[in-house]
Amino acid sequence: MLDLRHRVSVRRWVADFALAFVLFWAAALGLGAAHSRAYAVPLPVLVREVMTPDAPPSSPASLRAGAPSRAHQPETSPEHARLLLSLAIATLAAMNLGFWRHLRRVYASPRRRVWRRG
């Protein structure tokens, strides 16, 4: 079992993570990120030409009628990308705050009433 000091540090880390996660989503939704089109969408095929066996190809293979169309599909949806980004930012914020608390505790000035060796 964890002792009291470790439990408090875990609780602080979880609280920092939750706060950073909520703040990220509040900012993202407040700025209208749910309605953004800033992700890759497949473009429509503008030209389809019929190839004759004796004519050289005059357009890229992806635009020819006989070739299979391989439009770029995004690997993740925008919602998944935002979720992963928010998890990463919340984790980094929680770790930075924990490290900052650690440094503050380690480099704190000694108490005045504590007896020091000479």
C-alpha positions, 0 to 999 in steps of 0.5 A, a space after each residue: 500500500 502507498 503511504 500518505 505522502 504518495 497518496 497525496 502526490 497521486 491525488 494531486 497528479 490526478 487533479 492536475 491532469 483532470 484540470 488540464 483536460 477540462 481546460 483544454 476541452 473548454 478552450 477547444 469547444 469555446 473556440 469552435 474547434 468542433 466545427 473546424 474543417 482543418 483536417 484532410 478530406 478527399 478531393 472529388 475527381 474532376 476529370 475522367 477520361 476514357 483510355 484507348 489502347 493506342 493513346 498514351 496516358 495524358 493524366 495521372 493514373 488516379 484520374 483514369 477511369 480504368 485505374 482504381 481510385 485511391 483517394 486519401 482517407 484520413 487515418 483518424 477522425 478529427 474527434 480522435 485526434 482532438 482526444 489524443 491531443 487533449 490527453 497528451 497536453 493534460 499529461 504534460 501539464 500534470 507532469 510539469 506541475 508535479 516536477 515544479 512542486 518537487 523542485 519547489 520542495 527540494 530547493 525550499 529555504 531551510 526553516 529558521 527554527 531548525 538547528 543547523 550544524 556549524 
